[in-house]
Amino acid sequence: MKRHILTLAVLAMAFAACQNTNSNNAQTASETTEAAMMQDEKPAMEAPAWAGTYVGTLPAADTGGYVTVLELRADNTYRLQEKAADKNFKDEQEGTFVFEGGKFTLTSEKGEKTYYALKDNGKILLLDKDGNEIKTELDYSLTKKM
């Protein structure tokens, strides 16, 4: 009888030891997987300060101005929407841009280029067809929406 009890006790300890090893192996595997996933994660890159949506009304000779919304995305793509303030005119275009030397060169899907300059206090300024500042008293700036 003592022999049966001793055998059962040994088997119980062996069984418990096997389960504990499996539990430890599972925990170690889980920790290893977690550590590997954390290494693979790269810190989220912050969007450039200029990325965002700019709005304003740009002057025009033939209308009360163009209500303009320009979205500059961190992946160097843009979306430009214009609507005449007092006429039935709407235009929308998308494309890519390059930011260099404080200036944005927007290239539409049709290949047309438009230029803007980054200014202080969350503004960008529409430039002429050659990428130069327009000499005028009129306000050609768009303000970044916060």
Chimera marker file (.cmm) of the C-alpha trace (Angstrom):
<marker_set name="trace">
<marker id="1" x="0.000" y="0.000" z="0.000" r="1" g="1" b="0" radius="0.5"/>
<marker id="2" x="2.811" y="2.366" z="0.878" r="1" g="1" b="0" radius="0.5"/>
<marker id="3" x="4.368" y="1.474" z="-2.411" r="1" g="1" b="0" radius="0.5"/>
<marker id="4" x="1.219" y="2.512" z="-4.350" r="1" g="1" b="0" radius="0.5"/>
<marker id="5" x="1.011" y="5.790" z="-2.465" r="1" g="1" b="0" radius="0.5"/>
<marker id="6" x="4.686" y="6.469" z="-3.131" r="1" g="1" b="0" radius="0.5"/>
<marker id="7" x="4.241" y="5.667" z="-6.843" r="1" g="1" b="0" radius="0.5"/>
<marker id="8" x="1.200" y="7.960" z="-7.065" r="1" g="1" b="0" radius="0.5"/>
<marker id="9" x="3.105" y="10.758" z="-5.319" r="1" g="1" b="0" radius="0.5"/>
<marker id="10" x="6.047" y="10.428" z="-7.747" r="1" g="1" b="0" radius="0.5"/>
<marker id="11" x="3.693" y="10.402" z="-10.749" r="1" g="1" b="0" radius="0.5"/>
<marker id="12" x="1.837" y="13.457" z="-9.430" r="1" g="1" b="0" radius="0.5"/>
<marker id="13" x="5.102" y="15.374" z="-8.991" r="1" g="1" b="0" radius="0.5"/>
<marker id="14" x="6.306" y="14.350" z="-12.457" r="1" g="1" b="0" radius="0.5"/>
<marker id="15" x="2.981" y="15.397" z="-13.978" r="1" g="1" b="0" radius="0.5"/>
<marker id="16" x="3.093" y="18.752" z="-12.165" r="1" g="1" b="0" radius="0.5"/>
<marker id="17" x="6.681" y="19.326" z="-13.284" r="1" g="1" b="0" radius="0.5"/>
<marker id="18" x="5.754" y="18.672" z="-16.937" r="1" g="1" b="0" radius="0.5"/>
<marker id="19" x="2.860" y="21.113" z="-16.810" r="1" g="1" b="0" radius="0.5"/>
<marker id="20" x="5.025" y="23.773" z="-15.174" r="1" g="1" b="0" radius="0.5"/>
<marker id="21" x="7.680" y="23.382" z="-17.890" r="1" g="1" b="0" radius="0.5"/>
<marker id="22" x="5.059" y="23.740" z="-20.624" r="1" g="1" b="0" radius="0.5"/>
<marker id="23" x="3.659" y="26.821" z="-18.890" r="1" g="1" b="0" radius="0.5"/>
<marker id="24" x="7.138" y="28.336" z="-18.593" r="1" g="1" b="0" radius="0.5"/>
<marker id="25" x="7.866" y="27.526" z="-22.259" r="1" g="1" b="0" radius="0.5"/>
<marker id="26" x="4.597" y="29.147" z="-23.346" r="1" g="1" b="0" radius="0.5"/>
<marker id="27" x="5.329" y="32.225" z="-21.243" r="1" g="1" b="0" radius="0.5"/>
<marker id="28" x="8.891" y="32.459" z="-22.618" r="1" g="1" b="0" radius="0.5"/>
<marker id="29" x="7.613" y="32.091" z="-26.199" r="1" g="1" b="0" radius="0.5"/>
<marker id="30" x="5.001" y="34.784" z="-25.569" r="1" g="1" b="0" radius="0.5"/>
<marker id="31" x="7.601" y="37.143" z="-24.099" r="1" g="1" b="0" radius="0.5"/>
<marker id="32" x="9.963" y="36.486" z="-27.032" r="1" g="1" b="0" radius="0.5"/>
<marker id="33" x="7.201" y="37.213" z="-29.555" r="1" g="1" b="0" radius="0.5"/>
<marker id="34" x="6.264" y="40.420" z="-27.725" r="1" g="1" b="0" radius="0.5"/>
<marker id="35" x="9.891" y="41.577" z="-27.652" r="1" g="1" b="0" radius="0.5"/>
<marker id="36" x="10.298" y="40.859" z="-31.368" r="1" g="1" b="0" radius="0.5"/>
<marker id="37" x="7.133" y="42.805" z="-32.178" r="1" g="1" b="0" radius="0.5"/>
<marker id="38" x="8.334" y="45.774" z="-30.156" r="1" g="1" b="0" radius="0.5"/>
<marker id="39" x="11.660" y="45.745" z="-32.020" r="1" g="1" b="0" radius="0.5"/>
<marker id="40" x="9.851" y="45.677" z="-35.379" r="1" g="1" b="0" radius="0.5"/>
<marker id="41" x="7.727" y="48.678" z="-34.458" r="1" g="1" b="0" radius="0.5"/>
<marker id="42" x="9.284" y="51.916" z="-35.570" r="1" g="1" b="0" radius="0.5"/>
<marker id="43" x="8.475" y="55.098" z="-33.734" r="1" g="1" b="0" radius="0.5"/>
<marker id="44" x="5.653" y="56.983" z="-35.438" r="1" g="1" b="0" radius="0.5"/>
<marker id="45" x="7.047" y="59.755" z="-37.563" r="1" g="1" b="0" radius="0.5"/>
<marker id="46" x="5.595" y="63.150" z="-36.875" r="1" g="1" b="0" radius="0.5"/>
<marker id="47" x="4.037" y="64.970" z="-39.782" r="1" g="1" b="0" radius="0.5"/>
<marker id="48" x="6.064" y="67.947" z="-41.017" r="1" g="1" b="0" radius="0.5"/>
<marker id="49" x="5.010" y="71.291" z="-39.520" r="1" g="1" b="0" radius="0.5"/>
<marker id="50" x="3.734" y="72.498" z="-42.898" r="1" g="1" b="0" radius="0.5"/>
<marker id="51" x="1.399" y="69.504" z="-43.398" r="1" g="1" b="0" radius="0.5"/>
<marker id="52" x="-2.272" y="70.413" z="-43.025" r="1" g="1" b="0" radius="0.5"/>
<marker id="53" x="-5.162" y="72.283" z="-44.597" r="1" g="1" b="0" radius="0.5"/>
<marker id="54" x="-4.869" y="75.932" z="-45.634" r="1" g="1" b="0" radius="0.5"/>
<marker id="55" x="-7.891" y="78.116" z="-46.381" r="1" g="1" b="0" radius="0.5"/>
<marker id="56" x="-8.577" y="81.626" z="-47.606" r="1" g="1" b="0" radius="0.5"/>
<marker id="57" x="-10.066" y="83.745" z="-50.366" r="1" g="1" b="0" radius="0.5"/>
<marker id="58" x="-7.583" y="84.592" z="-53.103" r="1" g="1" b="0" radius="0.5"/>
<marker id="59" x="-8.188" y="87.756" z="-55.138" r="1" g="1" b="0" radius="0.5"/>
<marker id="60" x="-9.330" y="87.565" z="-58.764" r="1" g="1" b="0" radius="0.5"/>
<marker id="61" x="-10.011" y="90.267" z="-61.377" r="1" g="1" b="0" radius="0.5"/>
<marker id="62" x="-13.228" y="88.759" z="-62.738" r="1" g="1" b="0" radius="0.5"/>
<marker id="63" x="-14.926" y="87.713" z="-59.488" r="1" g="1" b="0" radius="0.5"/>
<marker id="64" x="-15.099" y="88.521" z="-55.797" r="1" g="1" b="0" radius="0.5"/>
<marker id="65" x="-12.253" y="86.087" z="-55.259" r="1" g="1" b="0" radius="0.5"/>
<marker id="66" x="-11.740" y="82.365" z="-55.081" r="1" g="1" b="0" radius="0.5"/>
<marker id="67" x="-12.513" y="80.536" z="-51.862" r="1" g="1" b="0" radius="0.5"/>
<marker id="68" x="-9.512" y="78.210" z="-51.739" r="1" g="1" b="0" radius="0.5"/>
<marker id="69" x="-8.832" y="75.090" z="-49.689" r="1" g="1" b="0" radius="0.5"/>
<marker id="70" x="-5.388" y="73.505" z="-50.083" r="1" g="1" b="0" radius="0.5"/>
<marker id="71" x="-4.538" y="70.293" z="-48.265" r="1" g="1" b="0" radius="0.5"/>
<marker id="72" x="-0.804" y="69.525" z="-48.121" r="1" g="1" b="0" radius="0.5"/>
<marker id="73" x="-0.212" y="65.939" z="-47.007" r="1" g="1" b="0" radius="0.5"/>
<marker id="74" x="2.906" y="64.528" z="-45.341" r="1" g="1" b="0" radius="0.5"/>
<marker id="75" x="3.341" y="62.064" z="-48.244" r="1" g="1" b="0" radius="0.5"/>
<marker id="76" x="3.920" y="65.029" z="-50.610" r="1" g="1" b="0" radius="0.5"/>
<marker id="77" x="0.516" y="64.840" z="-52.267" r="1" g="1" b="0" radius="0.5"/>
<marker id="78" x="-2.031" y="67.634" z="-52.284" r="1" g="1" b="0" radius="0.5"/>
<marker id="79" x="-5.656" y="68.448" z="-52.976" r="1" g="1" b="0" radius="0.5"/>
<marker id="80" x="-6.688" y="71.932" z="-54.115" r="1" g="1" b="0" radius="0.5"/>
<marker id="81" x="-10.305" y="73.098" z="-54.206" r="1" g="1" b="0" radius="0.5"/>
<marker id="82" x="-11.352" y="76.501" z="-55.556" r="1" g="1" b="0" radius="0.5"/>
<marker id="83" x="-14.794" y="78.055" z="-55.792" r="1" g="1" b="0" radius="0.5"/>
<marker id="84" x="-15.604" y="81.488" z="-57.213" r="1" g="1" b="0" radius="0.5"/>
<marker id="85" x="-17.177" y="83.641" z="-54.526" r="1" g="1" b="0" radius="0.5"/>
<marker id="86" x="-19.832" y="85.176" z="-56.806" r="1" g="1" b="0" radius="0.5"/>
<marker id="87" x="-19.958" y="82.902" z="-59.870" r="1" g="1" b="0" radius="0.5"/>
<marker id="88" x="-20.964" y="79.336" z="-60.553" r="1" g="1" b="0" radius="0.5"/>
<marker id="89" x="-17.404" y="78.011" z="-60.841" r="1" g="1" b="0" radius="0.5"/>
<marker id="90" x="-15.699" y="75.158" z="-58.992" r="1" g="1" b="0" radius="0.5"/>
<marker id="91" x="-12.366" y="73.505" z="-59.608" r="1" g="1" b="0" radius="0.5"/>
<marker id="92" x="-10.632" y="70.645" z="-57.875" r="1" g="1" b="0" radius="0.5"/>
<marker id="93" x="-7.255" y="69.121" z="-58.551" r="1" g="1" b="0" radius="0.5"/>
<marker id="94" x="-4.875" y="66.683" z="-56.967" r="1" g="1" b="0" radius="0.5"/>
<marker id="95" x="-1.226" y="65.989" z="-57.519" r="1" g="1" b="0" radius="0.5"/>
<marker id="96" x="2.188" y="65.907" z="-55.935" r="1" g="1" b="0" radius="0.5"/>
<marker id="97" x="4.511" y="68.594" z="-54.665" r="1" g="1" b="0" radius="0.5"/>
<marker id="98" x="8.105" y="69.255" z="-53.766" r="1" g="1" b="0" radius="0.5"/>
<marker id="99" x="9.041" y="71.420" z="-50.783" r="1" g="1" b="0" radius="0.5"/>
<marker id="100" x="12.434" y="73.033" z="-51.245" r="1" g="1" b="0" radius="0.5"/>
<marker id="101" x="13.966" y="76.283" z="-50.070" r="1" g="1" b="0" radius="0.5"/>
<marker id="102" x="10.794" y="77.344" z="-48.282" r="1" g="1" b="0" radius="0.5"/>
<marker id="103" x="8.707" y="76.940" z="-51.450" r="1" g="1" b="0" radius="0.5"/>
<marker id="104" x="6.139" y="74.391" z="-52.560" r="1" g="1" b="0" radius="0.5"/>
<marker id="105" x="6.021" y="73.418" z="-56.221" r="1" g="1" b="0" radius="0.5"/>
<marker id="106" x="2.657" y="71.755" z="-56.816" r="1" g="1" b="0" radius="0.5"/>
<marker id="107" x="2.309" y="69.649" z="-59.958" r="1" g="1" b="0" radius="0.5"/>
<marker id="108" x="-1.233" y="68.649" z="-60.871" r="1" g="1" b="0" radius="0.5"/>
<marker id="109" x="-2.166" y="65.365" z="-62.505" r="1" g="1" b="0" radius="0.5"/>
<marker id="110" x="-2.349" y="67.364" z="-65.774" r="1" g="1" b="0" radius="0.5"/>
<marker id="111" x="1.242" y="68.563" z="-65.310" r="1" g="1" b="0" radius="0.5"/>
<marker id="112" x="0.330" y="72.173" z="-64.421" r="1" g="1" b="0" radius="0.5"/>
<marker id="113" x="2.559" y="73.839" z="-61.827" r="1" g="1" b="0" radius="0.5"/>
<marker id="114" x="1.517" y="76.194" z="-59.028" r="1" g="1" b="0" radius="0.5"/>
<marker id="115" x="3.879" y="77.762" z="-56.503" r="1" g="1" b="0" radius="0.5"/>
<marker id="116" x="3.433" y="78.697" z="-52.844" r="1" g="1" b="0" radius="0.5"/>
<marker id="117" x="5.877" y="80.027" z="-50.242" r="1" g="1" b="0" radius="0.5"/>
<marker id="118" x="5.811" y="79.006" z="-46.591" r="1" g="1" b="0" radius="0.5"/>
<marker id="119" x="5.460" y="82.060" z="-44.360" r="1" g="1" b="0" radius="0.5"/>
<marker id="120" x="5.519" y="82.567" z="-40.604" r="1" g="1" b="0" radius="0.5"/>
<marker id="121" x="2.516" y="82.088" z="-38.332" r="1" g="1" b="0" radius="0.5"/>
<marker id="122" x="0.832" y="79.270" z="-40.248" r="1" g="1" b="0" radius="0.5"/>
<marker id="123" x="0.452" y="80.942" z="-43.633" r="1" g="1" b="0" radius="0.5"/>
<marker id="124" x="1.419" y="80.117" z="-47.182" r="1" g="1" b="0" radius="0.5"/>
<marker id="125" x="1.548" y="82.653" z="-50.003" r="1" g="1" b="0" radius="0.5"/>
<marker id="126" x="0.520" y="82.040" z="-53.616" r="1" g="1" b="0" radius="0.5"/>
<marker id="127" x="3.394" y="82.915" z="-55.968" r="1" g="1" b="0" radius="0.5"/>
<marker id="128" x="3.347" y="83.906" z="-59.640" r="1" g="1" b="0" radius="0.5"/>
<marker id="129" x="3.800" y="81.466" z="-62.543" r="1" g="1" b="0" radius="0.5"/>
<marker id="130" x="7.598" y="81.724" z="-62.200" r="1" g="1" b="0" radius="0.5"/>
<marker id="131" x="7.644" y="81.054" z="-58.455" r="1" g="1" b="0" radius="0.5"/>
<marker id="132" x="8.186" y="84.679" z="-57.402" r="1" g="1" b="0" radius="0.5"/>
<marker id="133" x="6.238" y="86.752" z="-54.906" r="1" g="1" b="0" radius="0.5"/>
<marker id="134" x="3.398" y="88.764" z="-56.450" r="1" g="1" b="0" radius="0.5"/>
<marker id="135" x="4.049" y="92.507" z="-55.995" r="1" g="1" b="0" radius="0.5"/>
<marker id="136" x="0.668" y="93.856" z="-54.912" r="1" g="1" b="0" radius="0.5"/>
<marker id="137" x="-1.330" y="95.192" z="-51.992" r="1" g="1" b="0" radius="0.5"/>
<marker id="138" x="-3.789" y="92.288" z="-52.357" r="1" g="1" b="0" radius="0.5"/>
<marker id="139" x="-3.639" y="89.350" z="-49.950" r="1" g="1" b="0" radius="0.5"/>
<marker id="140" x="-2.611" y="86.110" z="-51.677" r="1" g="1" b="0" radius="0.5"/>
<marker id="141" x="-2.151" y="84.137" z="-48.462" r="1" g="1" b="0" radius="0.5"/>
<marker id="142" x="-3.882" y="81.048" z="-47.115" r="1" g="1" b="0" radius="0.5"/>
<marker id="143" x="-4.025" y="80.334" z="-43.383" r="1" g="1" b="0" radius="0.5"/>
<marker id="144" x="-3.512" y="76.914" z="-41.827" r="1" g="1" b="0" radius="0.5"/>
<marker id="145" x="-6.588" y="75.487" z="-40.089" r="1" g="1" b="0" radius="0.5"/>
<marker id="146" x="-5.811" y="74.357" z="-36.565" r="1" g="1" b="0" radius="0.5"/>
<link id1="1" id2="2" r="1" g="1" b="0" radius="0.2"/>
<link id1="2" id2="3" r="1" g="1" b="0" radius="0.2"/>
<link id1="3" id2="4" r="1" g="1" b="0" radius="0.2"/>
<link id1="4" id2="5" r="1" g="1" b="0" radius="0.2"/>
<link id1="5" id2="6" r="1" g="1" b="0" radius="0.2"/>
<link id1="6" id2="7" r="1" g="1" b="0" radius="0.2"/>
<link id1="7" id2="8" r="1" g="1" b="0" radius="0.2"/>
<link id1="8" id2="9" r="1" g="1" b="0" radius="0.2"/>
<link id1="9" id2="10" r="1" g="1" b="0" radius="0.2"/>
<link id1="10" id2="11" r="1" g="1" b="0" radius="0.2"/>
<link id1="11" id2="12" r="1" g="1" b="0" radius="0.2"/>
<link id1="12" id2="13" r="1" g="1" b="0" radius="0.2"/>
<link id1="13" id2="14" r="1" g="1" b="0" radius="0.2"/>
<link id1="14" id2="15" r="1" g="1" b="0" radius="0.2"/>
<link id1="15" id2="16" r="1" g="1" b="0" radius="0.2"/>
<link id1="16" id2="17" r="1" g="1" b="0" radius="0.2"/>
<link id1="17" id2="18" r="1" g="1" b="0" radius="0.2"/>
<link id1="18" id2="19" r="1" g="1" b="0" radius="0.2"/>
<link id1="19" id2="20" r="1" g="1" b="0" radius="0.2"/>
<link id1="20" id2="21" r="1" g="1" b="0" radius="0.2"/>
<link id1="21" id2="22" r="1" g="1" b="0" radius="0.2"/>
<link id1="22" id2="23" r="1" g="1" b="0" radius="0.2"/>
<link id1="23" id2="24" r="1" g="1" b="0" radius="0.2"/>
<link id1="24" id2="25" r="1" g="1" b="0" radius="0.2"/>
<link id1="25" id2="26" r="1" g="1" b="0" radius="0.2"/>
<link id1="26" id2="27" r="1" g="1" b="0" radius="0.2"/>
<link id1="27" id2="28" r="1" g="1" b="0" radius="0.2"/>
<link id1="28" id2="29" r="1" g="1" b="0" radius="0.2"/>
<link id1="29" id2="30" r="1" g="1" b="0" radius="0.2"/>
<link id1="30" id2="31" r="1" g="1" b="0" radius="0.2"/>
<link id1="31" id2="32" r="1" g="1" b="0" radius="0.2"/>
<link id1="32" id2="33" r="1" g="1" b="0" radius="0.2"/>
<link id1="33" id2="34" r="1" g="1" b="0" radius="0.2"/>
<link id1="34" id2="35" r="1" g="1" b="0" radius="0.2"/>
<link id1="35" id2="36" r="1" g="1" b="0" radius="0.2"/>
<link id1="36" id2="37" r="1" g="1" b="0" radius="0.2"/>
<link id1="37" id2="38" r="1" g="1" b="0" radius="0.2"/>
<link id1="38" id2="39" r="1" g="1" b="0" radius="0.2"/>
<link id1="39" id2="40" r="1" g="1" b="0" radius="0.2"/>
<link id1="40" id2="41" r="1" g="1" b="0" radius="0.2"/>
<link id1="41" id2="42" r="1" g="1" b="0" radius="0.2"/>
<link id1="42" id2="43" r="1" g="1" b="0" radius="0.2"/>
<link id1="43" id2="44" r="1" g="1" b="0" radius="0.2"/>
<link id1="44" id2="45" r="1" g="1" b="0" radius="0.2"/>
<link id1="45" id2="46" r="1" g="1" b="0" radius="0.2"/>
<link id1="46" id2="47" r="1" g="1" b="0" radius="0.2"/>
<link id1="47" id2="48" r="1" g="1" b="0" radius="0.2"/>
<link id1="48" id2="49" r="1" g="1" b="0" radius="0.2"/>
<link id1="49" id2="50" r="1" g="1" b="0" radius="0.2"/>
<link id1="50" id2="51" r="1" g="1" b="0" radius="0.2"/>
<link id1="51" id2="52" r="1" g="1" b="0" radius="0.2"/>
<link id1="52" id2="53" r="1" g="1" b="0" radius="0.2"/>
<link id1="53" id2="54" r="1" g="1" b="0" radius="0.2"/>
<link id1="54" id2="55" r="1" g="1" b="0" radius="0.2"/>
<link id1="55" id2="56" r="1" g="1" b="0" radius="0.2"/>
<link id1="56" id2="57" r="1" g="1" b="0" radius="0.2"/>
<link id1="57" id2="58" r="1" g="1" b="0" radius="0.2"/>
<link id1="58" id2="59" r="1" g="1" b="0" radius="0.2"/>
<link id1="59" id2="60" r="1" g="1" b="0" radius="0.2"/>
<link id1="60" id2="61" r="1" g="1" b="0" radius="0.2"/>
<link id1="61" id2="62" r="1" g="1" b="0" radius="0.2"/>
<link id1="62" id2="63" r="1" g="1" b="0" radius="0.2"/>
<link id1="63" id2="64" r="1" g="1" b="0" radius="0.2"/>
<link id1="64" id2="65" r="1" g="1" b="0" radius="0.2"/>
<link id1="65" id2="66" r="1" g="1" b="0" radius="0.2"/>
<link id1="66" id2="67" r="1" g="1" b="0" radius="0.2"/>
<link id1="67" id2="68" r="1" g="1" b="0" radius="0.2"/>
<link id1="68" id2="69" r="1" g="1" b="0" radius="0.2"/>
<link id1="69" id2="70" r="1" g="1" b="0" radius="0.2"/>
<link id1="70" id2="71" r="1" g="1" b="0" radius="0.2"/>
<link id1="71" id2="72" r="1" g="1" b="0" radius="0.2"/>
<link id1="72" id2="73" r="1" g="1" b="0" radius="0.2"/>
<link id1="73" id2="74" r="1" g="1" b="0" radius="0.2"/>
<link id1="74" id2="75" r="1" g="1" b="0" radius="0.2"/>
<link id1="75" id2="76" r="1" g="1" b="0" radius="0.2"/>
<link id1="76" id2="77" r="1" g="1" b="0" radius="0.2"/>
<link id1="77" id2="78" r="1" g="1" b="0" radius="0.2"/>
<link id1="78" id2="79" r="1" g="1" b="0" radius="0.2"/>
<link id1="79" id2="80" r="1" g="1" b="0" radius="0.2"/>
<link id1="80" id2="81" r="1" g="1" b="0" radius="0.2"/>
<link id1="81" id2="82" r="1" g="1" b="0" radius="0.2"/>
<link id1="82" id2="83" r="1" g="1" b="0" radius="0.2"/>
<link id1="83" id2="84" r="1" g="1" b="0" radius="0.2"/>
<link id1="84" id2="85" r="1" g="1" b="0" radius="0.2"/>
<link id1="85" id2="86" r="1" g="1" b="0" radius="0.2"/>
<link id1="86" id2="87" r="1" g="1" b="0" radius="0.2"/>
<link id1="87" id2="88" r="1" g="1" b="0" radius="0.2"/>
<link id1="88" id2="89" r="1" g="1" b="0" radius="0.2"/>
<link id1="89" id2="90" r="1" g="1" b="0" radius="0.2"/>
<link id1="90" id2="91" r="1" g="1" b="0" radius="0.2"/>
<link id1="91" id2="92" r="1" g="1" b="0" radius="0.2"/>
<link id1="92" id2="93" r="1" g="1" b="0" radius="0.2"/>
<link id1="93" id2="94" r="1" g="1" b="0" radius="0.2"/>
<link id1="94" id2="95" r="1" g="1" b="0" radius="0.2"/>
<link id1="95" id2="96" r="1" g="1" b="0" radius="0.2"/>
<link id1="96" id2="97" r="1" g="1" b="0" radius="0.2"/>
<link id1="97" id2="98" r="1" g="1" b="0" radius="0.2"/>
<link id1="98" id2="99" r="1" g="1" b="0" radius="0.2"/>
<link id1="99" id2="100" r="1" g="1" b="0" radius="0.2"/>
<link id1="100" id2="101" r="1" g="1" b="0" radius="0.2"/>
<link id1="101" id2="102" r="1" g="1" b="0" radius="0.2"/>
<link id1="102" id2="103" r="1" g="1" b="0" radius="0.2"/>
<link id1="103" id2="104" r="1" g="1" b="0" radius="0.2"/>
<link id1="104" id2="105" r="1" g="1" b="0" radius="0.2"/>
<link id1="105" id2="106" r="1" g="1" b="0" radius="0.2"/>
<link id1="106" id2="107" r="1" g="1" b="0" radius="0.2"/>
<link id1="107" id2="108" r="1" g="1" b="0" radius="0.2"/>
<link id1="108" id2="109" r="1" g="1" b="0" radius="0.2"/>
<link id1="109" id2="110" r="1" g="1" b="0" radius="0.2"/>
<link id1="110" id2="111" r="1" g="1" b="0" radius="0.2"/>
<link id1="111" id2="112" r="1" g="1" b="0" radius="0.2"/>
<link id1="112" id2="113" r="1" g="1" b="0" radius="0.2"/>
<link id1="113" id2="114" r="1" g="1" b="0" radius="0.2"/>
<link id1="114" id2="115" r="1" g="1" b="0" radius="0.2"/>
<link id1="115" id2="116" r="1" g="1" b="0" radius="0.2"/>
<link id1="116" id2="117" r="1" g="1" b="0" radius="0.2"/>
<link id1="117" id2="118" r="1" g="1" b="0" radius="0.2"/>
<link id1="118" id2="119" r="1" g="1" b="0" radius="0.2"/>
<link id1="119" id2="120" r="1" g="1" b="0" radius="0.2"/>
<link id1="120" id2="121" r="1" g="1" b="0" radius="0.2"/>
<link id1="121" id2="122" r="1" g="1" b="0" radius="0.2"/>
<link id1="122" id2="123" r="1" g="1" b="0" radius="0.2"/>
<link id1="123" id2="124" r="1" g="1" b="0" radius="0.2"/>
<link id1="124" id2="125" r="1" g="1" b="0" radius="0.2"/>
<link id1="125" id2="126" r="1" g="1" b="0" radius="0.2"/>
<link id1="126" id2="127" r="1" g="1" b="0" radius="0.2"/>
<link id1="127" id2="128" r="1" g="1" b="0" radius="0.2"/>
<link id1="128" id2="129" r="1" g="1" b="0" radius="0.2"/>
<link id1="129" id2="130" r="1" g="1" b="0" radius="0.2"/>
<link id1="130" id2="131" r="1" g="1" b="0" radius="0.2"/>
<link id1="131" id2="132" r="1" g="1" b="0" radius="0.2"/>
<link id1="132" id2="133" r="1" g="1" b="0" radius="0.2"/>
<link id1="133" id2="134" r="1" g="1" b="0" radius="0.2"/>
<link id1="134" id2="135" r="1" g="1" b="0" radius="0.2"/>
<link id1="135" id2="136" r="1" g="1" b="0" radius="0.2"/>
<link id1="136" id2="137" r="1" g="1" b="0" radius="0.2"/>
<link id1="137" id2="138" r="1" g="1" b="0" radius="0.2"/>
<link id1="138" id2="139" r="1" g="1" b="0" radius="0.2"/>
<link id1="139" id2="140" r="1" g="1" b="0" radius="0.2"/>
<link id1="140" id2="141" r="1" g="1" b="0" radius="0.2"/>
<link id1="141" id2="142" r="1" g="1" b="0" radius="0.2"/>
<link id1="142" id2="143" r="1" g="1" b="0" radius="0.2"/>
<link id1="143" id2="144" r="1" g="1" b="0" radius="0.2"/>
<link id1="144" id2="145" r="1" g="1" b="0" radius="0.2"/>
<link id1="145" id2="146" r="1" g="1" b="0" radius="0.2"/>
</marker_set>
